[in-house]
Structure formats: structure tokens, C-alpha cells
Amino acid sequence: MVRRAKLVNDIVELIPIFQLLSSEYHRKVYSVLLDSWLTEEELRKNFGDGFKETLRILKHAGMLEVRWRMPSDPAGKPEKEYHVSYTHLSANFYVSLKEFNKILEIIFMPEDEMEEHVQKIKREVELGRNSIGHIIKTLNYDPLFVRGIVKKSLKFNLKGQIIEFARDEEI
């Protein structure tokens, strides 16, 4: 197995990684994808239908590799197959313990509370106020809190200081 490190320069980037590692199911899917390339059908056979959320989290964390597998039958259709090649983490950030605690609160936040914050941010983005600056002023949230909620939610993409809706595209 090739050893590759995921570079993390912002503490918010740890959120999807913690999300991935906080569930035994997600850890199992991650572990299998470290060792081999698998198609959706192979993942479904091994893990049921929940694997798609794991793939979304991996993609959100920037850890998912995708390629096309050509069929052995010339009349067959190519299929996407998935793999994870990151075995290590290299972190380069400076953070206060207060901010680190805020990140941990977001990671372990109950789903209903999380959804409440996601809906507030969603309303702001729908109104065209998609910058973190506008959202923190309107909702009176901390910038790190907003970035953390956005990074944990699979409904958004964070691009610098701009929040966009995640497209329901294929993984």
C-alpha cells in the first residue's frame, strides 16, 4: 500500500475527516477503499445502500479518487470505481484551544441542532447573501462556526469566503 498524506492547512478541513472516522460504518468503507478500487455495485453488495454518504464525505474531504473501469465484455458499459489513497494526515495550522473546542462541538453536535443551523445558513444563501461576512453579521455567528457548519454539511461547498450549494452531481 502506497503511503500518502492528506495535507490539512485549515482546522476546518479536519471536520469531514473526523466525520468519516467517527462512524464504524464509514471507517469500514474507508478501509476497504484503501485496499482496492470498487464500483458502486461492489460497494452496495458489501455495505448496503449507505455507502453513498461515505463517498460524499470522502469527496467533501478531498480524499476520493474516481476512475473508469472498462468492462470485460466488449458490449458492456464502463463503470466508475472508487478508491482512497490517503493513509496519513499532515496538519499545518495554528489554533487556540478555544477554537479547537468549537470545532469539536461542531463535530459532535446533534443532528437536529446541526440541521437548525444549516437551515438558517441555507436561507441566507438563497437570498444571495453567500459570503461568510454577510452570514456572520446577519445570524450573529462566529466565522469559524459558520465555516465549520458548512464544511460538515454535505449540502454546501466552501470556496474561500463564499458558500455555495453542493450540486447533486454524481460522485
C-alpha positions as CSV (number, residue, x, y, z in Angstrom):
1,M,0.0,0.0,0.0
2,V,1.4,3.4,-1.0
3,R,1.6,5.9,1.9
4,R,0.2,9.3,1.0
5,A,-0.6,12.1,3.4
6,K,-3.6,14.3,3.2
7,L,-2.4,17.9,3.8
8,V,-4.5,20.0,6.1
9,N,-3.8,23.7,6.3
10,D,-7.0,24.8,8.0
11,I,-8.6,23.2,11.0
12,V,-12.0,23.3,9.3
13,E,-10.7,20.8,6.8
14,L,-10.5,18.2,9.7
15,I,-14.3,18.2,10.1
16,P,-15.1,15.8,7.2
17,I,-12.2,13.6,8.3
18,F,-13.5,13.4,11.9
19,Q,-16.9,12.8,10.4
20,L,-15.6,9.9,8.4
21,L,-13.7,8.4,11.3
22,S,-16.5,8.9,13.9
23,S,-18.7,6.1,12.4
24,E,-17.7,2.5,12.4
25,Y,-19.6,2.0,9.1
26,H,-17.7,4.9,7.4
27,R,-14.4,3.6,8.7
28,K,-15.1,0.1,7.2
29,V,-15.9,1.6,3.8
30,Y,-12.8,3.8,4.0
31,S,-10.7,0.8,5.0
32,V,-11.9,-1.3,2.1
33,L,-11.4,1.6,-0.4
34,L,-7.8,2.0,0.8
35,D,-7.0,-1.6,-0.3
36,S,-8.9,-1.8,-3.6
37,W,-10.8,0.0,-6.3
38,L,-14.6,-0.8,-6.1
39,T,-17.6,0.1,-8.2
40,E,-20.9,1.2,-6.7
41,E,-22.4,-2.3,-7.3
42,E,-19.5,-3.9,-5.4
43,L,-19.8,-1.4,-2.6
44,R,-23.6,-2.0,-2.4
45,K,-23.0,-5.7,-2.2
46,N,-20.6,-5.3,0.6
47,F,-22.2,-2.5,2.6
48,G,-25.8,-1.9,1.5
49,D,-27.0,1.5,0.3
50,G,-25.4,3.6,3.0
51,F,-22.0,3.7,1.2
52,K,-23.1,6.7,-0.9
53,E,-22.9,9.0,2.2
54,T,-19.4,7.8,2.9
55,L,-18.4,8.5,-0.7
56,R,-19.9,12.1,-0.4
57,I,-17.9,12.6,2.9
58,L,-14.7,11.3,1.2
59,K,-15.3,13.6,-1.8
60,H,-16.1,16.6,0.6
61,A,-12.8,15.9,2.4
62,G,-10.9,15.7,-0.9
63,M,-9.9,12.1,-0.4
64,L,-11.8,10.2,-3.1
65,E,-10.3,9.1,-6.3
66,V,-12.5,8.1,-9.2
67,R,-11.7,6.3,-12.5
68,W,-13.5,4.3,-15.1
69,R,-13.3,0.5,-15.2
70,M,-13.7,-0.9,-18.7
71,P,-15.9,-4.0,-18.9
72,S,-14.5,-7.4,-19.7
73,D,-17.4,-7.8,-22.1
74,P,-17.0,-5.5,-25.2
75,A,-20.7,-4.8,-25.2
76,G,-20.7,-3.8,-21.6
77,K,-20.7,-0.2,-20.2
78,P,-17.8,1.3,-18.3
79,E,-18.4,1.8,-14.6
80,K,-16.9,4.3,-12.2
81,E,-14.8,2.8,-9.5
82,Y,-13.7,4.5,-6.3
83,H,-10.5,4.4,-4.2
84,V,-8.9,6.3,-1.3
85,S,-5.2,6.6,-1.2
86,Y,-4.6,8.7,1.9
87,T,-3.2,6.7,4.8
88,H,-1.8,9.6,6.8
89,L,-2.6,13.2,7.8
90,S,-0.2,16.1,7.8
91,A,-1.6,19.1,9.6
92,N,-0.1,22.6,9.4
93,F,-2.2,25.1,11.3
94,Y,-2.1,27.1,14.4
95,V,-5.3,27.2,16.5
96,S,-6.2,28.3,20.0
97,L,-7.7,25.7,22.3
98,K,-10.9,27.7,22.3
99,E,-11.2,27.5,18.5
100,F,-10.3,23.8,18.7
101,N,-13.1,23.2,21.2
102,K,-15.5,25.0,18.8
103,I,-14.5,22.6,16.0
104,L,-15.1,19.6,18.4
105,E,-18.5,21.0,19.3
106,I,-19.5,21.1,15.7
107,I,-18.2,17.6,15.0
108,F,-20.2,16.1,17.9
109,M,-23.3,18.4,17.5
110,P,-26.6,16.5,17.5
111,E,-28.2,16.2,14.1
112,D,-31.3,18.3,14.9
113,E,-29.2,21.2,16.2
114,M,-27.0,20.9,13.2
115,E,-30.0,21.0,10.8
116,E,-31.3,24.1,12.5
117,H,-28.0,26.0,11.8
118,V,-27.9,24.5,8.2
119,Q,-31.4,25.8,7.5
120,K,-30.5,29.3,8.7
121,I,-27.4,29.4,6.5
122,K,-29.4,28.0,3.6
123,R,-32.0,30.8,3.9
124,E,-29.2,33.4,3.7
125,V,-27.5,31.7,0.7
126,E,-30.9,31.5,-1.1
127,L,-31.3,35.3,-0.5
128,G,-28.0,35.8,-2.2
129,R,-26.0,36.5,0.9
130,N,-23.5,33.8,0.4
131,S,-20.3,35.3,1.8
132,I,-19.3,34.3,5.3
133,G,-19.0,38.0,6.2
134,H,-22.7,38.6,5.4
135,I,-23.8,35.5,7.2
136,I,-21.9,36.2,10.4
137,K,-23.4,39.7,10.6
138,T,-26.9,38.6,9.8
139,L,-27.0,35.5,12.0
140,N,-24.6,36.8,14.7
141,Y,-22.4,33.7,14.3
142,D,-18.7,33.3,14.7
143,P,-16.8,32.9,11.4
144,L,-15.2,29.6,12.5
145,F,-18.6,28.3,13.5
146,V,-20.1,29.1,10.1
147,R,-17.2,27.6,8.2
148,G,-17.4,24.5,10.4
149,I,-21.1,24.0,9.9
150,V,-20.8,24.5,6.1
151,K,-17.9,22.0,6.0
152,K,-19.7,19.4,8.0
153,S,-22.9,19.7,5.9
154,L,-23.0,17.9,2.7
155,K,-25.4,20.5,1.3
156,F,-22.8,23.2,0.9
157,N,-19.4,23.8,-0.6
158,L,-17.0,26.2,0.9
159,K,-14.9,28.2,-1.6
160,G,-12.7,30.6,0.3
161,Q,-15.2,33.0,1.9
162,I,-18.1,32.1,-0.4
163,I,-20.7,29.4,0.4
164,E,-22.3,27.6,-2.5
165,F,-24.9,24.9,-2.6
166,A,-23.5,21.5,-3.4
167,R,-24.7,20.1,-6.6
168,D,-26.5,16.8,-6.6
169,E,-24.0,15.5,-9.1
170,E,-22.8,12.0,-9.4
171,I,-19.9,11.1,-7.2
